[in-house]
Amino acid sequence: MNNADTPAMPQDYTTWCEGIGNCPTEGAGLTKREQFCLQMGVPETGDPELDDIIRKGNKQKFAAMALQGLLASGHLQHVVEGSGTYSELLQEELNK
């Protein structure tokens, strides 16, 4: 097994099972690769469902940054007038 596929936060089997009496699957949790990809926003975990969640999160972050850029440009009236249209277009794009 390659290091990237080992648990990011491994559980001590002896402490959990013998000490506490709660036996999770040994090494349960995210792998180092999954943890890194989530934190960095890189959809390369190898898990299609998790990668889709990362992509959706990235789209939402980019949309927020675009709106921040419009607000910073000083064209507040333009932003206010177009905000409804922008939100509708964003929702359509996110639902694809």
HELIX and SHEET records of a PDB file:
HELIX    1   1 ASN A    3  ASP A    5  5                                   3    
HELIX    2   2 TYR A   13  TYR A   13  1                                   1    
HELIX    3   3 THR A   14  ILE A   20  3                                   7    
HELIX    4   4 LYS A   32  MET A   40  1                                   9    
HELIX    5   5 PRO A   48  ALA A   72  1                                  25    
HELIX    6   6 LEU A   76  LEU A   94  1                                  19    
END                                                                             
